[in-house]
Amino acid sequence: MQVFPFNVQDEEYAYLMKKIGVSAAGTAIMRGRFSIKTFMVSDISTPAANVVKQEVLSLGGEAAVPAHAVNCSKPKSDFVFSLRSDKIPEFVSRMKAQCWKLTQVANFVEKFVCLQKPWFSFSHPGIDTTRPNIMGILNVTPDSFSDGGSWTNIDDALKHVSEMLENGADIIDVGGESTRPGSDSVDAETEKNRVVPVISEIKKQFPKAVISIDTVKSSVAEAAVNAGAEIINDVSGLTFDSEMASVCADTGKPVVIGHIKGSPKNMQENPVYENLFSEMLDFFNKSKETLLSKGLPESKIIIDPGIGFGKTLEHNLAIIKHLEVFFSCLNPIALGFSRKSMIGAICGRKNPFERLAGTVALDTIALEKGAAIIRVHDVKEAKDTLEIFNALKEPSAF
C-alpha cells in the first residue's frame, strides 16, 4: 500500500475520476469537493461579518474574524473565509437573502467563480485569447533602462520586430518615452516622431502583427492608433492626461490600465501605502469607471499592477504572491517583470542583461497564478516558458 499527498487540479478532475473508475454520477456529485475557495472581505459592518461567519461554518467552511467581532465593540471588520467550491452556490443563495449589503458579497463571489479564467471576457481580432499572450517590448527611445538606443533606427527596429514575431510574440508594444525610475518626460511631438513611423512600417511589413502603443499621452495614443496600433497601454492608468479616457473610448481599442504611484521621475522615492491592495483596487476601479462612463466596453479593459512603478521590493513581492487579489476586478491581468531592478535586488544582478533567469522565474509564477499577458524583452525564452506552462496544463499520465 502507498499513501501520498495529491492535489486535484481542476483541469485534471474528470480525467482522474475516469482513471480511478468513479461513475459518471459520482463524478458529478463530487465536483468541487476537492477545491477550496478563499475570500477576504474588508471594511464591512461587524454584525455582517458575524452573519457570514455563521453561514460559512454551517456549510463546513472556515471563517476568521477579529476578536472585536465577538462583542461588536468596533463598527467595521475585515475577515477571511474559505469554502469548498461545491458549497459556493448555497452560500450565494443564503447571502442574497441577508441585509447589511451582503447581497454585494454574494454577487461578487458568484460572478468571480463563474468567470475565473485567464482572459475572462476579453477578446480581440488577431489575438488568441484562449491562452496567455506574450507582449514583446520595442523601445524606440534613447534612454530606456536596459535597451535604450538599440532600436531607434527604423531598420533595426523592424529587424527586431521580425525576430520577436518569429519567436512567438503575440503583441508588439511600441514605446517612445522611457518610464524608468528617475526619467524625465518628453513632449508629445517628440514621442509621436519616434513611434508613428515605426508603427506604420510594422503594419506595412507585418500586416497581421498586433501592435500596442505604450504611452501616457492621449495625442500620441490617437496618432499611434491612426498609424495601426490596436491596443493602448497606459502605465499611468489614465491619470496623467485628462483626455486619455475619451480618446481610448473613441478609438474603441483595448486599454491596459497600469497602476503607478507618483510619476516616473519620483515614483521610487520612498513609496508608502497605508493598505497596498485596497489602494490599488480603488485606483483600478476609478480608472475602469471612467472608461465605462465614456462608453468603452468592460471586455476591452486589461489591468497591470505596475511592478516597479511606485513600489518597493516588498510591495512587488506582495503583489506577485497575492495576484489573485486583482482578479476581483474581473479583468485580464498583464504583468511586466522583464529585466527589472527587483530581480537585481534579489539576485545581485546589477546588469539588466543578466536578469533573464529571474525574469523567466517570475513569468512562470505569474502564468501559474493566472496572468493573461507577460511583457518581455526576451521573446524566445518567454515562448519556451509559455509552452512548458501549457504542457503542464495537459492531463497527467497517472
N, C-alpha and C positions, 0 to 999 in steps of 0.2 A: 504494500500500500504506500502511496505517496500523497502528501498534503503540501500544497504550495500556494502562496498568495497569487491572485489573478484579478486584474482589473478588467471588467467587461466594458469594452468600448462600444459606443452607440452604433458605429458603422459595422461592428462585428456581431452584434447581438443575434440577429436572425441566423447567421451562418453558424454561430456557436450552438444555438439551440438545436439546429438541424443535425449538427455533428454529434451532439450528445444523444440525440434521439428523442427529444421532447416533442410532444404532439403539437399540432398547429394551435389547438385550443389552449394548451398550457403556455405556449409561446406568447399568444395574445394576452393571456391573463397576467403574465409576469413582466410584460414590457414596462420599463420604467422603474422596476423594483430594485435594480442594481445601480441606479443613478441617483445621486443626491444633488439637489439644487440649493444653493445658499444665497441669501439676500441680506443686505444691510439697509435699514431704514433710519434716516436721520431727521432730527427736528420734528418729531411727531408728538402729539399730546400723550402724556404719561398714561392716562386711562386707556387710550387706544393701544398703546404698547402692551398693556396688560391683557387686553382682549386678544390681540394677535398671539401673545404667548400662550394663552389657554387654548386657543383653537389649534395652534401648531402642535402643542403637546398632546391634545386629544387625537390628532392624526398620526401620532407616532414620531413626530419630528422633535427637534431641539430648538430652544429659544433662549438667548442670553440677553437679559435686560439689566439695567443698572440697579444698584441697591435702593436708590431713592424711589424706584417704581413700587416698592412694597407698600409704602405709606403715602405715595403721591406727594412727597414733600417738595418736588420740583415740577413745574408745569410741562416741561418738554423732556423728551428722552431720545437717545439713539439705541438701537438694538440690532441683533443679528439673529436670523432664524434659518433653519435648514429643514427641508422636506424631501422625501423620495419623489421622483418625477411623477409617478403614477398617482400621488396624493395631491398634486397641484390642482387639478380640476375641482376637487371637493373644497380645497382651501379657497380657491377663487369664488366659488359659489357662496361659501359662508361669509367671506369678506364683503361681497356685494350686498349682503343683507344687513350690514352694520352701518353705524353712523361714524362720526369723527373722521370723515374723509377716507375711511378705509376702502371705499369703492375705488379710490385712486390707486391704492396699493394693489387691489385685485386686478384692475385694468392693466397696470404696468406688468405685473407678473404674467398675466395671461398673454399679453402681446409679446413680451420678451421670449417666453417659452415657445410660442408658435413661430416666431420669426428668426430665431437664433440660427444663423448660418453665416459663413464668411462675408458674403456680399449683401445680405439682407435683400432689399428690393431694388438695388441699383442695377441698371443695365445701360449699355451704350454701344452703338454700332462699332464694330471693329475690335471690341474687347470681349474676351471670353470670361464672362462673369460667373461661371460655374466653379472657378478656382481662383486662388490668389494670383495677383499680377505683379510683374516686375517693371518698375519705372526707372529707366536709365537716365542718369544725370548728364546734361550737356550745359556746362557753364561757359558762356561766351563772354567772360569777364577777365580783366587783367589781374584781379586780386582775390579770387576765391581761395578758401583756406588750404585746399590740397591740390587743385589743378588750375589755379588762376593763370591765365595766359596760354594755356595749352591748346585751346580751341577757338581763339579769336580770329584766326584766318579761316575764311569760309570753306576753303578746300579741305583743310584739316578737320574742320567741324563735320563736314559731310562724310569724310572717311571714317570718322569716329562713329557717326550715326549708323553708317553701313555695318560697321563691326558690331555695334550694340544690337541692331536688328537681327543680324545673322546669329548672334549668340543667344538670342531669346528675349530681348526687351519687348514688352507689350506696349509701353508708353515711353516716349522721349520727352523729358522735362527740360525745357529750354529756359535758362535764366540769364538775365543781363545786368543783374545787380547783386553784389556779394552781400550776404546776410551773416557773415561770420561775426563772432563777438568782437566788438570794437570798431566795426566797419562804418564808414560814412555812406550816406545815401547819395545817389546820383540823380540828376534831373531826368524827367520823363523823356525828353527828346534824345538824350544820350542813350538811354536804355532802349528806346524804340530803334534807334540806329544800329544797335547791337543785335537785337533779336529778330526784327521783322525780316531782313534779308535772308537770314539763316532759315527761318521757318518757311519762307516762300520757296527757297531752294530745296529744302527737305521734301516739301509736298510735290515739287516737280519731279524729283528723282525717285522718291519713295511715296507714291500717291496713297498707298494703303496704311502708311505709318500714322499712328495716333499720337498727336503732339499735345503736350500741356505747356502752358506758359507760367513760369514761376515769377510772379510779380505782386507787388502790393499797390500798384497804381492802376486806376481804372482806365486811363487813356492808353496805357501800354497793353492792358488786357484786351481792350477793344481792338486796337491795331493788330495785335497778335492773332486774335480770332479771325479778323478780316483776311489775314495772311494765310490762315489754315489751321490755327490751333483749335483743339476740340475740348480742352479741359483748362480751367483756370485754377491755379494753385497759389493761394494767398496765405503766406506764413503769418500774416497779422490777423487772420480771421475777420477780415473786412473792417478792421478798426483804424487803419492808417489813412484811408481815403473814404470820405463820406459818400462818394459816388459809386464805389465798387459794387455794392449790393445791387444797385439799379442796373449797372452795366451787365453784371452776371445774369440777372433775371431777363434783361432784354435779349441777350445772346442765347439764352436757354441752354447754355453749356453746363456740364457737370462742374461743381466747385469743390475744391479741397479747402476746408476751413482749418487753418493752422492755429495752434494756441501759442501765444507769446506773452510774456510779462515784461513790460518796458519796450525798448527798441533795440535793434542790433548793436547800436552804439553803447548802450548801458545795461543791456539785459543780464549780463553776468556779474554785475556789481552788487553782490550780496542779495540775491533774490530771496524774498521771505513770503511765506504763505501761512495764514492762520489755520486754514484747512485746505490742503492741496487739492483733494478730489472735489470737494464742494465748490471751490472757486473755479476750477477748470470746467466742471459741468455747467455752472452758471454762465461762464463765458461762451461755451458751445451753444447752450440753449438760446442765449440772446442773439448770437450770430445767425442761428438757424431761424429764429422767429423773424428776424429782419429779412432774410431771403424769402421765407414763405409769404411774408406780407407783401413782398414785391411781385409774387407770382411764380417763383421758381418751385417746381415740384420737389417734394421730400426725396424722391428717388434720384434726384440729381446731386444730392449733398453727401460729401465724404468728410470725415474729420481726421485731423492729425494732431496728436497730443504734443507735438513740438519738442522732441528730445533735444535738450541743449539750448532751448530758446527761453531764457529767463528761469533756469532751473539749476540747482546744484546737482552734484553726483547722486546724493541721497534721493533727491526728488526724481531724477531719471530712473533710478533703480526701483523706486516705489511704483512708478508708472508701469514699468515693464512687468514687475511681479504681479501687479493687480490690473492688468489691461482689461480684465472683464468689467471693471467699473464703467468704462466708456461705451460698453455695449448698451448701457442704459439709454444712450442717445438713439439707439436703433438705426445707426448709420454705419456703413463700412468704415474701417479704420486704415489709414495709411501711416506708415512709420518709416523714418529715415535715421539709421544709425551710422551710415557708411563713413568710415574713417574719422569719426568724431572724437572729440577730446576726452569723452568719458571712457573710451576704450584705452586711450593713452594713460589716463589716470589710474585705471585698474591694472593694466598690464605693463605699465612703464615704457610705453612706446611713444616717444616724442615725435617721431617722423610719421606723418599721416599715412605714408605708403607702407608702413609696417603694421597697419591695423586691419589687414584683411581677415586674418583668422578670428579676431574679435568681432568683426562685422558679421561674418558668417555665423558665429555662435549666437549673436543677438538676433539675426534674421531668422534662424531656426526656431528660437524660443518664441519670437513674435508670430511666426506662422502657426506653430503649435497652439498658441493662445487665440488664434482666430484673426490675425491681421489680413486685410484684403489686398494691400499694396505694400511692397517693400521697395524703398527708393535707394538706389545704389549707384556707385561709380563702376564697380566691377561686375558687369552683367553676366559674364560667362560663369563665374563662381556662384552668383545668385541663382542662375538657372539650374546648376547642379544641386544646389541646396533645395530648390523647389521640387526638382524631380525626385530626390530622396524623400522629401516630405510627402509627396503624393504617393510614392511607392509604399510608405508605411501606413497609408490610409486604406490600402487594399486588405481584404480578409487574410488572416494569417493561416499558415499551413499547420493547423493544430495536430 
